[in-house]
Amino acid sequence: MAYAGGTHGGTHGGTHGGTHGGTHGGTHGGTHGGTHGGTHGEMLPGGPPSPLMGGALAMTQEATVGYWDGSPDTRKRNRQPKGYDDLEYLSESRRLQVLMGELSSQFAVSGSVGDAVLSVGGVSDVCCIRTPKKGFFEYQLRFISDYNDLRSDRMAEIMIQLDDIRSFFGAQLPMNPWQREATAHLLALTQSIAIQVEMQVKHYCYALRPAEYSKYVQPIIQTPDHSAFPSGHATEAFALATVLYKLAGTQSITDGLKGPSSPFRLAHRIAVNRTIAGVHFPVDSAAGATLGVAIGGALVALGEKRNSKGKTETLPKANFNPAMTEKDKDFTLKWVKDNLYDLLYKNDQSSAPTPHFSALWANAVKEW
């Protein structure tokens, strides 16, 4: 018994002491480091400004430099860009700002109440989305009721995917930033463009959320304040899946959808999780998937086009009309396989060149 008691005491004491020490040390270190950095500042790009650091540097300059007549020294300078398409000299955030500005000018959404049209690079009708009638949504409430049983199983996914879906694709296809930096930038841009487009489409195609139709829905997450149709998560997930499939695979996007391949299966699961959570109808996800594949396909076309004289991809063309999706049809993997392939076909026209984005695309392709 003495041996058991000693073992228990030692184990308990060691565990408690180690945990307490680790927690205290981590908290103290983090607090001290944050306070020290915030108070003193840091003379690195993006470091926090500080009057204390500025004053100390001014005194040091005066003490160590003395008189200076303003002449330059002979040390090596920071390099200048080699040309307009060279963005390597910029920090990651500045590089993405330039790329986002170039891409944003290519994507335009127009429409009227209930209809939205996406144009890319001056080419119209890359994707057309039409909103279902009220009765269509009311009928699909039964799917939300059926999905209720999965809420406990999918809770962790649903909560994480509120703010992060790219990590799930990273689990499928390793994308550590020191090996696939261009790919990481490409996916960040893809999601940003998807959000920009989807919010405009939502505005034209406004539709109520499931909770507006029945008090029994009771979503397990906060219901967003914008349109349910089309689903933003479906749009972003399928845009990311399209770009990743093209980077990592050798077949066409339509071949990937016929499977459907792993990235599209993941995109489907992410979209369905939003129905399980109670904030989307299956038809919202179907429309979002159509829009997302069109956005992803357009980005592939823009990336692979090197200049106005040559291209390796043409723009997609996709149409989502509720008449093509019966109200008693769920958004299943079979729907993805049977419908997205039929909805998505090629435009004869090609878009304007995007040199910065094409350079990024070429670098991302090399990483795979």
C-alpha positions in Angstrom: 0.0 0.0 0.0 2.9 2.3 0.8 4.3 1.6 -2.7 0.8 2.3 -4.3 0.4 5.5 -2.3 3.9 6.7 -3.1 3.4 6.0 -6.8 0.0 7.8 -6.8 1.4 10.7 -4.9 4.4 11.0 -7.1 2.4 10.7 -10.3 -0.2 13.2 -9.1 2.4 15.6 -7.8 4.5 15.4 -10.9 1.6 15.7 -13.3 0.1 18.6 -11.4 3.4 20.4 -11.0 4.3 19.9 -14.7 0.9 21.1 -15.8 0.9 24.1 -13.6 4.5 25.0 -14.4 3.9 24.6 -18.1 0.7 26.6 -18.0 2.3 29.3 -15.9 5.4 29.5 -17.9 3.5 29.6 -21.2 1.2 32.3 -19.9 4.0 34.4 -18.3 6.2 34.0 -21.4 3.4 35.0 -23.8 2.3 37.9 -21.6 5.8 39.2 -21.1 6.7 38.8 -24.7 3.6 40.5 -25.9 3.9 43.4 -23.4 7.6 43.8 -24.2 7.1 43.8 -28.0 4.1 46.1 -27.7 5.8 48.6 -25.4 9.3 48.6 -27.0 8.3 48.0 -30.6 10.2 46.1 -33.2 12.4 47.3 -36.1 11.3 44.8 -38.6 8.8 45.1 -41.5 5.3 45.1 -40.0 6.6 45.5 -36.4 4.5 47.5 -34.0 5.3 51.2 -33.8 6.5 52.5 -30.4 7.4 56.0 -29.2 9.9 54.4 -26.8 11.6 52.5 -29.6 11.6 55.6 -31.8 13.2 57.8 -29.1 15.8 55.2 -28.4 16.7 54.9 -32.1 17.0 58.7 -32.5 19.4 58.9 -29.5 21.5 56.0 -30.9 21.7 57.5 -34.4 22.9 60.8 -32.9 25.4 59.2 -30.7 26.9 56.8 -33.3 26.7 58.7 -36.6 27.6 62.2 -35.6 27.7 64.7 -38.5 26.4 63.4 -41.8 26.4 65.5 -45.0 23.6 63.5 -46.6 25.8 61.5 -49.1 24.9 57.9 -49.9 27.0 55.0 -48.7 28.3 52.1 -50.9 26.6 49.1 -49.4 24.4 46.8 -51.4 20.8 48.0 -51.9 17.6 46.1 -51.7 16.8 44.8 -55.1 14.2 46.5 -57.3 11.7 44.5 -59.3 13.0 43.1 -62.6 9.8 44.0 -64.4 6.2 44.8 -63.9 5.4 41.1 -63.5 7.9 40.6 -60.7 6.2 40.6 -57.3 8.8 38.6 -55.3 10.3 41.7 -53.7 7.0 42.4 -51.9 5.8 40.9 -48.6 3.1 38.2 -48.8 0.3 40.6 -47.9 1.3 43.3 -50.4 1.8 40.6 -53.1 -1.8 39.3 -52.5 -3.1 42.9 -52.7 -1.7 43.4 -56.1 -2.9 40.0 -57.3 -6.4 40.6 -55.9 -6.6 44.0 -57.6 -5.7 42.4 -60.9 -8.3 39.6 -60.5 -11.1 41.7 -59.1 -11.1 43.7 -62.4 -11.8 40.5 -64.3 -14.9 39.3 -62.4 -18.2 41.2 -62.7 -21.7 40.3 -61.6 -24.9 41.8 -63.0 -28.5 40.8 -62.9 -32.0 41.6 -61.7 -34.3 40.4 -58.9 -34.0 36.6 -58.9 -31.3 36.3 -61.6 -27.5 36.9 -61.6 -24.9 36.6 -64.3 -21.1 36.3 -63.9 -18.8 37.7 -66.5 -15.0 37.2 -66.6 -12.6 39.2 -68.5 -15.3 40.8 -70.6 -16.9 37.5 -71.5 -20.5 37.4 -70.4 -22.6 34.4 -69.2 -19.7 32.4 -67.6 -22.3 31.5 -65.0 -26.0 32.2 -64.7 -28.0 31.6 -61.5 -31.8 31.7 -61.1 -33.6 31.7 -57.7 -36.2 29.1 -57.0 -39.8 30.0 -56.1 -40.9 30.1 -52.4 -42.6 26.7 -52.7 -39.4 25.1 -53.7 -37.7 26.1 -50.5 -40.7 25.1 -48.4 -40.7 21.6 -49.9 -37.0 21.2 -49.1 -37.5 21.7 -45.4 -38.0 18.0 -45.1 -34.3 17.5 -45.9 -33.3 19.7 -43.0 -35.5 17.6 -40.8 -33.8 14.4 -42.1 -30.3 15.8 -41.5 -31.0 16.7 -37.9 -29.7 13.3 -36.7 -26.2 14.1 -38.0 -25.7 17.3 -35.9 -23.8 15.7 -33.0 -21.6 13.7 -35.4 -20.7 16.8 -37.5 -20.5 19.4 -34.7 -16.7 19.7 -34.7 -16.5 20.1 -38.5 -19.4 22.6 -38.6 -17.8 24.8 -36.0 -14.3 24.8 -37.5 -15.7 25.4 -41.0 -17.4 28.6 -39.9 -14.1 30.3 -40.4 -11.7 27.8 -42.0 -12.3 25.4 -44.9 -8.8 25.5 -46.5 -7.3 23.4 -43.7 -9.5 20.5 -44.7 -8.2 20.6 -48.2 -4.7 20.8 -46.7 -5.3 17.6 -44.9 -6.1 15.9 -48.2 -3.2 17.4 -50.2 -0.2 18.4 -48.1 0.4 22.1 -48.7 3.0 23.2 -46.1 4.0 26.8 -47.0 7.7 26.3 -47.2 7.2 23.8 -50.1 4.0 25.1 -51.7 4.0 28.9 -51.0 2.6 29.8 -54.4 -0.2 27.2 -54.0 -1.1 28.7 -50.6 -1.3 32.2 -52.2 -3.4 30.8 -55.1 -5.9 29.2 -52.7 -6.2 32.4 -50.6 -6.9 34.4 -53.8 -9.4 31.7 -55.0 -11.4 32.0 -51.8 -11.3 35.8 -51.8 -12.6 36.0 -55.3 -15.3 33.4 -54.6 -16.5 35.5 -51.6 -16.5 38.7 -53.7 -18.6 37.1 -56.4 -20.9 35.1 -54.2 -22.0 38.1 -52.1 -23.0 39.9 -55.3 -24.9 36.9 -56.6 -26.6 36.5 -53.2 -27.8 40.1 -53.4 -29.5 39.6 -56.8 -30.8 36.1 -55.8 -31.9 36.9 -52.3 -33.7 34.0 -50.5 -34.8 33.4 -46.9 -32.9 31.1 -44.6 -34.6 27.8 -43.4 -35.3 29.2 -39.9 -37.5 31.9 -41.6 -39.8 29.1 -42.9 -40.2 27.0 -39.7 -39.6 27.6 -36.0 -38.6 23.9 -35.7 -35.3 24.3 -37.7 -33.5 25.9 -34.7 -30.0 26.2 -36.3 -27.0 25.2 -34.2 -24.9 28.1 -35.4 -25.8 31.8 -35.8 -27.8 32.4 -39.0 -25.9 34.8 -41.3 -27.6 38.0 -42.3 -27.3 37.6 -46.0 -29.1 35.4 -48.6 -29.3 31.7 -48.2 -29.1 31.2 -51.9 -26.6 30.3 -53.2 -24.5 28.9 -50.4 -21.3 30.7 -49.9 -19.6 27.8 -48.3 -20.5 25.6 -51.3 -19.3 28.3 -53.7 -15.9 28.7 -51.9 -15.4 24.9 -51.3 -16.1 24.0 -55.0 -14.0 26.8 -56.3 -11.1 25.6 -54.1 -11.7 22.0 -55.2 -11.6 22.9 -58.8 -8.4 24.8 -58.6 -6.7 22.1 -56.5 -7.9 19.3 -58.7 -6.4 21.0 -61.7 -3.1 21.7 -60.0 -2.7 18.2 -58.5 -4.2 16.2 -61.3 -3.6 15.6 -65.0 -7.2 15.3 -66.2 -9.7 17.9 -67.0 -12.1 19.4 -64.4 -15.0 17.6 -65.9 -13.2 14.3 -65.4 -12.8 15.2 -61.8 -16.5 15.9 -61.4 -17.5 12.6 -63.1 -15.8 10.7 -60.2 -16.3 12.8 -58.3 -12.7 13.0 -57.1 -11.5 13.6 -53.6 -11.4 17.4 -53.6 -15.0 17.5 -54.9 -16.1 14.9 -52.4 -14.7 17.1 -49.6 -16.3 20.2 -51.1 -19.7 18.4 -51.1 -19.3 17.4 -47.4 -18.5 21.0 -46.4 -21.6 22.2 -48.2 -23.8 19.5 -46.7 -22.6 20.4 -43.2 -24.3 23.8 -43.7 -27.6 22.0 -44.2 -27.0 19.8 -41.2 -26.4 23.0 -39.2 -29.8 24.4 -40.3 -28.7 27.4 -42.3 -29.0 26.2 -45.9 -31.3 24.2 -48.1 -29.8 21.5 -50.4 -30.7 23.7 -53.4 -28.6 26.5 -52.0 -25.6 24.1 -52.1 -26.4 22.9 -55.6 -26.4 26.5 -56.9 -23.2 27.3 -54.9 -21.4 24.3 -56.3 -22.3 25.4 -59.8 -21.1 28.9 -59.2 -17.9 27.6 -57.4 -16.9 25.3 -60.2 -17.5 28.2 -62.7 -15.3 30.5 -60.6 -12.6 27.9 -60.2 -12.7 27.1 -63.9 -12.4 30.7 -64.8 -9.3 31.1 -62.5 -7.7 28.0 -64.2 -8.4 29.7 -67.6 -6.9 33.0 -66.4 -3.8 31.3 -64.9 -3.0 29.1 -67.9 -3.4 31.9 -70.4 0.1 33.4 -70.9 -0.8 36.2 -73.3 -3.5 37.4 -75.7 -2.2 35.2 -78.5 -2.3 31.8 -76.8 -4.2 29.9 -74.2 -4.5 26.3 -72.9 -7.9 26.7 -71.3 -11.2 28.4 -72.4 -13.6 29.8 -69.9 -16.4 27.6 -68.5 -20.0 28.3 -68.9 -22.5 27.1 -66.3 -26.2 27.7 -65.8 -28.3 26.9 -62.7 -32.0 27.0 -63.2 -34.3 25.4 -60.5 -36.2 23.7 -63.3 -33.0 21.6 -63.7 -33.1 20.5 -60.1 -36.3 18.8 -58.9 -37.5 20.0 -55.5 -37.5 16.5 -54.1 -33.8 16.0 -55.1 -31.2 16.2 -52.3 -27.7 17.6 -52.9 -25.9 14.3 -53.0 -22.6 13.1 -54.5 -24.7 11.5 -57.2 -26.2 15.0 -58.0 -22.6 16.4 -58.3 -21.7 13.6 -60.6 -24.8 13.7 -62.8 -25.5 17.5 -62.9 -22.4 19.5 -62.6 -20.8 17.8 -65.5 -23.9 18.5 -67.6 -24.2 22.1 -66.3 -20.6 23.0 -67.0 -19.4 23.3 -70.6 -16.9 25.5 -72.4 -17.3 29.0 -73.8 -15.8 29.6 -77.2 -14.4 32.9 -76.1 -11.3 33.5 -74.0 -10.6 36.2 -71.4 -8.2 39.0 -71.2 -4.7 38.2 -69.9 -3.7 38.5 -66.3 0.1 38.5 -66.2 0.6 38.7 -62.4 -1.8 35.9 -61.8 -0.5 33.8 -64.7 3.0 34.0 -63.1 1.6 32.9 -59.8 -0.2 30.0 -61.5 3.0 28.9 -63.3 4.9 28.9 -59.9 2.1 26.9 -58.3 2.1 24.3 -61.1 5.8 23.8 -60.6 5.2 23.0 -56.9 3.1 19.9 -57.9 
